[in-house]
């Protein structure tokens, strides 16, 4: 065996693990800090704030008596509140006994605090995960901007064609004599693009420095690789952002839709692609994968995909949105992820789509490494997506998760007393078993699903 040949693979593995640990650490830190800070605001004392499990690598005690620590196993974390150490009964009997009849000490424990304080403390973890996602999505909008309306040419992408015509700063008013609709009218804009007759070039009417001009330019949506899906055929074949697919099975192509139709119509057959990259031509063979994709009506459709996203022949010029617009954009993106996750889970339960869509730690780690390899913005975006997923998962009404504790508190609010210790032990054991079963099932998907 050639040991040197393993060095790139080993380096890739280290990169993947590092990206996964970093992403998970950020998400866990935000989640647990939500529990901690709301608990503190609610008058509940935190004994320990830990990132990771197992042997403690570093720790310090702050002036409030909370021990902050980093442990050796960076796959989670926890906040131990006073009176909340025993996972089975939910009570730390030693701490409760120490509090004794002292109302102040008892009030500072998790189980001596009012119901509202306990519920707020538990709910804060997932809420902070959602807040992180909204903040990241809003920050991305603020830094990258939103597409200017009317459509304006920004940076032109390198393409394997000579005819451009368009220049940076051109405001596109019409294509092939048809007036461009506003991007705010989503249906009209989408219908306009779909209604263009495919051809290697288009006639653009533009405003350039205040002058109206007609110029000949390339097809608006060439087979340009604008993004790569993690664990996709395209990423596995070594395609890169900026590549242009110039041929399929020996036939020239000029439009992204031609590539899409060839992939979907091939029923999974291998495709021989000619790839243009910075003036050089490469030959690549890849096999599409079946992918379950969410639809606007809430359903799913199964299609063949190679895992690339397309875009325009240029980066559209952008403008900076207002803070309110950016935050609302972050909220909408977070809600879309929640809606898609719930819809996907429901379709997996009913058998409408494959359970292979559920990824475990290996799949998440591979995605972390893949997104990190595409740049900081892609990786940060992935952290925000994963943070939403973690927040949603923790709200499921399963004992041992935050959602399960909130169900217990809801019962206490209605019944006037908490569930019995025996009931809590049984439910917590069942909840832990469910969580472990789900984790093992997802891990099996990582290993055995194609």
C-alpha positions as CSV (number, residue, x, y, z in Angstrom):
1,X,0.0,0.0,0.0
2,X,1.2,3.5,-0.9
3,X,1.2,5.3,2.5
4,X,1.7,8.7,0.7
5,X,-1.5,8.2,-1.2
6,X,-3.4,8.2,2.1
7,X,-2.2,11.6,3.1
8,X,-4.8,13.6,1.2
9,X,-7.5,11.3,2.5
10,X,-6.2,11.7,6.0
11,X,-6.0,15.5,5.6
12,X,-9.6,15.5,4.3
13,X,-10.8,13.5,7.3
14,X,-9.1,15.8,9.7
15,X,-10.7,18.8,7.9
16,X,-14.1,17.1,8.1
17,X,-13.8,16.4,11.8
18,X,-12.6,19.8,12.6
19,X,-15.4,21.5,10.7
20,X,-18.0,19.2,12.3
21,X,-16.6,19.9,15.8
22,X,-16.5,23.6,15.2
23,X,-20.1,23.7,13.8
24,X,-21.4,21.6,16.7
25,X,-19.6,23.5,19.3
26,X,-21.0,26.8,18.1
27,X,-24.6,25.4,18.1
28,X,-24.3,23.7,21.5
29,X,-22.7,26.8,23.0
30,X,-25.6,29.0,21.9
31,X,-28.2,26.4,22.9
32,X,-26.8,25.9,26.4
33,X,-26.1,29.6,26.9
34,X,-29.8,30.2,26.2
35,X,-30.6,27.8,29.1
36,X,-28.0,29.4,31.3
37,X,-28.7,33.1,30.8
38,X,-32.5,32.8,31.0
39,X,-32.1,30.6,34.0
40,X,-29.9,33.3,35.6
41,X,-32.4,36.0,34.7
42,X,-35.1,33.9,36.3
43,X,-33.2,33.5,39.5
44,X,-32.0,29.9,39.0
45,X,-28.4,29.2,39.9
46,X,-26.2,27.3,37.5
47,X,-23.6,25.1,39.1
48,X,-21.9,24.0,35.8
49,X,-21.8,25.2,32.2
50,X,-20.0,22.5,30.1
51,X,-19.0,22.3,26.5
52,X,-18.5,18.6,25.9
53,X,-18.7,15.6,28.1
54,X,-16.2,13.4,29.9
55,X,-12.8,14.4,31.4
56,X,-12.5,18.1,32.0
57,X,-9.7,19.8,30.1
58,X,-10.2,23.3,31.4
59,X,-12.4,25.0,33.9
60,X,-12.8,28.1,36.0
61,X,-15.4,29.3,38.5
62,X,-16.9,32.8,38.0
63,X,-17.9,35.2,40.8
64,X,-21.5,33.8,40.8
65,X,-20.2,30.3,41.6
66,X,-20.8,28.8,38.2
67,X,-18.0,26.5,36.9
68,X,-17.4,27.0,33.2
69,X,-15.6,24.0,31.7
70,X,-14.5,22.4,28.4
71,X,-14.5,18.6,28.4
72,X,-12.7,16.1,26.2
73,X,-15.7,14.8,24.1
74,X,-16.9,17.8,22.0
75,X,-20.2,16.2,21.0
76,X,-22.6,18.2,23.1
77,X,-22.8,20.0,26.3
78,X,-25.0,20.8,29.3
79,X,-25.9,23.2,32.0
80,X,-26.3,21.8,35.5
81,X,-28.7,23.9,37.5
82,X,-28.9,23.7,41.3
83,X,-31.3,20.9,42.2
84,X,-31.2,19.4,38.7
85,X,-28.6,16.6,38.6
86,X,-30.6,13.4,38.6
87,X,-31.8,12.7,35.1
88,X,-34.1,9.9,36.1
89,X,-36.1,11.8,38.8
90,X,-35.2,15.3,37.6
91,X,-34.1,16.2,41.1
92,X,-30.8,16.6,42.9
93,X,-31.8,15.4,46.4
94,X,-28.5,16.6,48.0
95,X,-29.0,20.1,46.7
96,X,-32.7,20.1,47.7
97,X,-31.8,18.9,51.2
98,X,-29.1,21.5,51.5
99,X,-31.6,24.2,50.6
100,X,-33.8,22.9,53.5
101,X,-36.4,25.4,54.7
102,X,-34.5,28.4,53.4
103,X,-36.9,29.9,50.8
104,X,-34.1,31.9,49.1
105,X,-31.9,28.8,48.6
106,X,-34.9,26.7,47.5
107,X,-35.9,29.4,45.0
108,X,-32.5,29.3,43.4
109,X,-32.8,25.6,42.6
110,X,-34.4,24.3,39.4
111,X,-37.2,22.5,41.2
112,X,-37.8,25.3,43.7
113,X,-38.3,27.9,41.1
114,X,-41.8,29.0,39.9
115,X,-43.2,27.1,37.0
116,X,-42.8,30.1,34.6
117,X,-39.1,30.3,35.4
118,X,-38.5,26.6,34.8
119,X,-40.5,26.7,31.5
120,X,-38.7,29.8,30.3
121,X,-35.3,28.3,31.1
122,X,-36.0,25.1,29.3
123,X,-37.5,26.8,26.2
124,X,-34.6,29.2,25.9
125,X,-32.2,26.7,24.4
126,X,-34.2,26.1,21.2
127,X,-35.2,29.7,21.1
128,X,-31.6,30.8,21.1
129,X,-30.9,28.3,18.3
130,X,-33.6,29.9,16.2
131,X,-32.2,33.4,17.1
132,X,-28.8,32.4,15.9
133,X,-30.2,31.2,12.6
134,X,-32.2,34.4,12.1
135,X,-29.1,36.5,13.0
136,X,-26.9,34.7,10.6
137,X,-29.4,34.8,7.7
138,X,-30.0,38.5,8.3
139,X,-26.2,39.1,8.4
140,X,-25.7,37.3,5.1
141,X,-28.4,39.5,3.5
142,X,-26.8,42.6,5.0
143,X,-23.3,41.7,3.7
144,X,-24.2,40.2,0.3
145,X,-27.2,42.4,-0.3
146,X,-30.4,41.7,-2.2
147,X,-30.7,41.7,-6.0
148,X,-31.4,45.2,-7.4
149,X,-34.6,45.7,-9.3
150,X,-34.7,46.2,-12.2
151,X,-32.1,43.4,-13.0
152,X,-28.7,45.0,-13.3
153,X,-25.5,43.3,-14.5
154,X,-22.8,43.0,-11.8
155,X,-19.7,40.9,-12.2
156,X,-19.6,38.9,-15.4
157,X,-18.6,35.2,-15.1
158,X,-15.9,33.7,-17.3
159,X,-17.6,31.6,-19.9
160,X,-16.3,29.5,-22.9
161,X,-18.0,31.9,-25.4
162,X,-16.8,35.0,-27.1
163,X,-20.1,36.9,-27.6
164,X,-20.9,38.9,-24.4
165,X,-22.4,42.2,-25.3
166,X,-23.4,42.9,-21.7
167,X,-21.2,45.0,-19.5
168,X,-21.1,45.6,-15.8
169,X,-23.7,48.2,-14.8
170,X,-26.1,47.5,-17.7
171,X,-29.7,47.7,-16.6
172,X,-31.7,45.0,-18.5
173,X,-35.0,46.4,-19.7
174,X,-36.0,43.7,-22.2
175,X,-34.9,40.4,-23.7
176,X,-35.7,39.5,-27.3
177,X,-38.0,42.5,-27.4
178,X,-40.1,41.4,-24.4
179,X,-40.1,43.8,-21.4
180,X,-38.6,42.4,-18.2
181,X,-41.1,42.1,-15.4
182,X,-40.2,43.3,-11.9
183,X,-38.4,40.7,-9.7
184,X,-41.0,41.5,-7.0
185,X,-43.6,39.9,-9.2
186,X,-42.3,36.4,-8.6
187,X,-44.7,34.5,-10.8
188,X,-44.4,36.9,-13.8
189,X,-40.6,37.0,-13.5
190,X,-40.3,33.2,-13.3
191,X,-42.7,32.7,-16.2
192,X,-40.7,35.2,-18.3
193,X,-37.5,33.3,-17.8
194,X,-39.2,29.9,-18.5
195,X,-40.8,31.4,-21.7
196,X,-37.5,32.3,-23.4
197,X,-36.8,30.2,-26.4
198,X,-33.4,28.5,-25.9
199,X,-30.7,29.8,-28.1
200,X,-26.9,30.4,-27.7
201,X,-27.4,34.1,-27.7
202,X,-30.1,36.6,-26.7
203,X,-30.9,40.2,-27.8
204,X,-30.8,42.4,-24.7
205,X,-32.2,45.9,-24.4
206,X,-30.2,47.8,-21.8
207,X,-29.6,51.1,-20.2
208,X,-25.9,51.9,-20.2
209,X,-24.9,55.2,-18.6
210,X,-28.3,56.6,-19.3
211,X,-28.3,55.5,-23.0
212,X,-30.7,52.8,-24.4
213,X,-28.8,50.1,-26.3
214,X,-29.5,46.8,-28.0
215,X,-26.7,44.3,-27.5
216,X,-26.2,40.6,-28.2
217,X,-25.2,38.5,-25.2
218,X,-24.9,34.9,-24.1
219,X,-27.8,32.8,-22.9
220,X,-29.0,34.2,-19.6
221,X,-28.7,31.0,-17.6
222,X,-25.7,29.0,-18.9
223,X,-24.7,25.6,-17.5
224,X,-22.6,27.3,-14.9
225,X,-21.8,25.6,-11.6
226,X,-22.8,28.3,-9.0
227,X,-23.0,25.9,-6.1
228,X,-22.3,22.3,-5.1
229,X,-24.5,20.1,-2.9
230,X,-22.6,18.1,-0.2
231,X,-22.2,14.4,-0.8
232,X,-23.4,14.8,-4.4
233,X,-22.1,13.2,-7.6
234,X,-20.7,16.5,-8.8
235,X,-18.7,17.1,-5.6
236,X,-17.5,13.5,-5.7
237,X,-16.3,14.0,-9.3
238,X,-14.3,17.0,-8.4
239,X,-16.4,19.8,-10.0
240,X,-15.8,23.3,-8.7
241,X,-17.8,26.5,-8.4
242,X,-17.2,28.4,-11.6
243,X,-17.0,25.4,-13.9
244,X,-19.1,25.4,-17.0
245,X,-20.6,22.3,-18.5
246,X,-20.0,22.7,-22.2
247,X,-21.0,19.3,-23.5
248,X,-23.0,16.2,-22.5
249,X,-22.2,12.8,-24.0
250,X,-20.4,14.6,-26.8
251,X,-23.2,17.0,-27.6
252,X,-22.6,20.8,-27.0
253,X,-24.9,22.6,-24.5
254,X,-25.3,26.3,-23.7
255,X,-28.2,26.4,-21.2
256,X,-28.6,25.0,-17.7
257,X,-32.0,23.6,-18.6
258,X,-30.3,21.4,-21.2
259,X,-28.1,19.9,-18.5
260,X,-31.1,19.5,-16.1
261,X,-33.2,17.7,-18.8
262,X,-30.3,15.4,-19.6
263,X,-29.8,14.5,-16.0
264,X,-33.6,14.0,-15.3
265,X,-34.2,12.1,-18.5
266,X,-31.2,9.8,-18.1
267,X,-32.9,7.8,-15.4
268,X,-29.7,7.5,-13.4
269,X,-27.4,6.5,-16.4
270,X,-23.8,7.8,-16.2
271,X,-23.2,11.1,-18.0
272,X,-20.0,12.0,-19.8
273,X,-19.6,15.7,-19.2
274,X,-17.2,18.1,-20.9
275,X,-16.2,20.8,-18.4
276,X,-14.7,24.1,-19.1
277,X,-12.5,25.5,-16.3
278,X,-10.5,28.7,-16.7
279,X,-9.8,28.1,-20.4
280,X,-9.1,24.3,-20.0
281,X,-11.3,21.5,-21.0
282,X,-11.8,18.4,-18.7
283,X,-13.8,15.2,-19.3
284,X,-15.8,14.0,-16.3
285,X,-18.1,11.0,-15.9
286,X,-20.6,11.0,-13.1
287,X,-23.7,9.0,-12.1
288,X,-26.8,11.0,-10.9
289,X,-28.4,10.2,-7.6
290,X,-32.1,10.0,-6.7
291,X,-33.0,13.0,-4.5
292,X,-36.3,13.7,-2.7
293,X,-37.0,17.4,-3.0
294,X,-39.5,19.6,-1.2
295,X,-42.2,21.3,-3.3
296,X,-44.0,24.6,-2.8
297,X,-47.3,22.7,-2.0
298,X,-45.6,21.0,1.0
299,X,-45.1,17.7,-0.8
300,X,-42.0,16.0,-2.2
301,X,-40.8,15.0,-5.7
302,X,-38.1,12.4,-6.4
303,X,-35.7,13.4,-9.2
304,X,-32.3,12.5,-10.5
305,X,-29.7,15.0,-9.6
306,X,-25.9,15.5,-9.9
307,X,-25.9,18.2,-7.2
308,X,-25.1,21.5,-8.8
309,X,-27.1,24.7,-8.8
310,X,-27.1,27.1,-11.7
311,X,-27.3,30.9,-12.0
312,X,-27.1,33.8,-14.3
313,X,-24.2,34.5,-16.7
314,X,-23.3,37.3,-14.3
315,X,-23.7,38.2,-10.6
316,X,-26.7,40.6,-10.4
317,X,-25.9,43.9,-8.9
318,X,-27.1,44.2,-5.3
319,X,-28.3,46.8,-2.8
320,X,-28.1,46.7,0.9
321,X,-31.5,46.0,2.5
322,X,-32.7,47.8,5.6
323,X,-32.2,46.1,9.0
324,X,-35.9,45.3,9.3
325,X,-36.0,43.7,5.8
326,X,-32.9,41.7,6.6
327,X,-34.3,40.4,9.9
328,X,-37.6,39.5,8.3
329,X,-35.6,37.7,5.6
330,X,-33.9,35.7,8.3
331,X,-37.2,34.9,10.0
332,X,-38.7,33.7,6.7
333,X,-35.6,31.5,5.9
334,X,-35.7,29.9,9.4
335,X,-39.5,29.2,9.0
336,X,-38.9,27.6,5.6
337,X,-36.3,25.3,7.2
338,X,-38.7,24.4,10.0
339,X,-41.6,23.8,7.6
340,X,-39.4,21.7,5.3
341,X,-38.0,19.6,8.1
342,X,-41.5,18.9,9.5
343,X,-42.8,18.1,6.1
344,X,-39.9,15.8,5.4
345,X,-40.3,14.0,8.7
346,X,-44.0,13.5,8.0
347,X,-43.3,12.1,4.6
348,X,-40.7,9.7,5.9
349,X,-43.1,8.4,8.6
350,X,-45.8,7.8,6.0
351,X,-43.3,6.2,3.6
352,X,-43.8,8.8,0.9
353,X,-40.0,9.4,0.7
354,X,-37.0,7.4,1.7
355,X,-35.8,7.4,5.3
356,X,-32.3,7.8,3.9
357,X,-33.1,11.5,3.9
358,X,-32.4,11.4,7.7
359,X,-28.7,12.0,8.3
360,X,-26.7,10.9,11.3
361,X,-23.4,12.2,12.7
362,X,-21.3,10.9,9.9
363,X,-23.5,12.5,7.2
364,X,-23.6,15.8,9.2
365,X,-19.8,15.7,9.6
366,X,-19.3,15.1,5.8
367,X,-21.7,18.0,5.1
368,X,-19.8,20.2,7.5
369,X,-16.5,19.5,5.8
370,X,-18.0,20.0,2.3
371,X,-19.5,23.3,3.2
372,X,-16.4,24.5,4.9
373,X,-14.4,23.6,1.8
374,X,-16.7,26.0,-0.2
375,X,-15.8,29.0,1.9
376,X,-16.6,30.8,5.1
377,X,-20.0,32.1,4.0
378,X,-21.2,28.6,3.0
379,X,-20.0,27.1,6.3
380,X,-21.6,29.8,8.4
381,X,-24.9,29.4,6.4
382,X,-24.7,25.7,7.1
383,X,-24.2,26.4,10.9
384,X,-27.4,28.5,10.8
385,X,-29.4,25.7,9.0
386,X,-28.1,23.1,11.5
387,X,-28.9,25.4,14.4
388,X,-32.5,25.6,13.3
389,X,-32.6,21.8,13.0
390,X,-31.2,21.3,16.5
391,X,-33.6,23.8,17.9
392,X,-36.6,22.1,16.3
393,X,-35.4,18.6,17.3
394,X,-35.1,19.7,21.0
395,X,-38.7,20.9,20.9
396,X,-40.1,17.5,20.0
397,X,-42.3,16.3,22.9
398,X,-40.0,13.5,23.8
399,X,-38.9,12.9,27.4
400,X,-35.2,13.7,27.9
401,X,-35.5,16.6,25.3
402,X,-36.5,20.1,26.1
403,X,-39.9,19.6,24.5
404,X,-40.5,16.7,26.8
405,X,-39.8,18.8,29.9
406,X,-42.1,21.5,28.5
407,X,-44.9,18.8,28.3
408,X,-44.2,17.9,31.9
409,X,-44.6,21.6,32.9
410,X,-47.8,21.9,30.9
411,X,-49.1,18.9,32.8
412,X,-48.1,20.6,36.1
413,X,-49.8,23.8,35.1
414,X,-53.1,21.9,34.4
415,X,-53.0,19.3,37.2
416,X,-51.5,21.7,39.8
417,X,-48.7,19.3,40.6
418,X,-45.8,17.7,38.7
419,X,-45.8,14.1,37.6
420,X,-44.8,11.6,40.2
421,X,-41.1,10.6,40.5
422,X,-42.0,7.0,39.3
423,X,-43.7,8.4,36.2
424,X,-40.8,10.7,35.5
425,X,-38.3,7.8,35.8
426,X,-40.3,5.6,33.4
427,X,-40.9,8.4,30.9
428,X,-37.3,9.6,31.0
429,X,-36.0,6.1,30.4
430,X,-38.4,5.7,27.5
431,X,-37.4,9.0,26.1
432,X,-33.7,8.2,26.3
433,X,-34.4,4.9,24.5
434,X,-36.2,6.7,21.7
435,X,-33.4,9.2,21.3
436,X,-30.7,6.5,21.2
437,X,-32.8,4.5,18.7
438,X,-33.2,7.5,16.4
439,X,-29.4,8.1,16.7
440,X,-28.6,4.5,15.8
441,X,-31.1,4.6,12.9
442,X,-29.6,7.8,11.5
443,X,-26.1,6.3,11.9
444,X,-27.2,3.2,10.0
445,X,-28.4,5.6,7.2
446,X,-24.9,7.2,7.1
447,X,-23.3,3.7,6.6
448,X,-25.8,1.8,4.4
449,X,-27.7,4.4,2.4
450,X,-26.3,5.1,-1.1
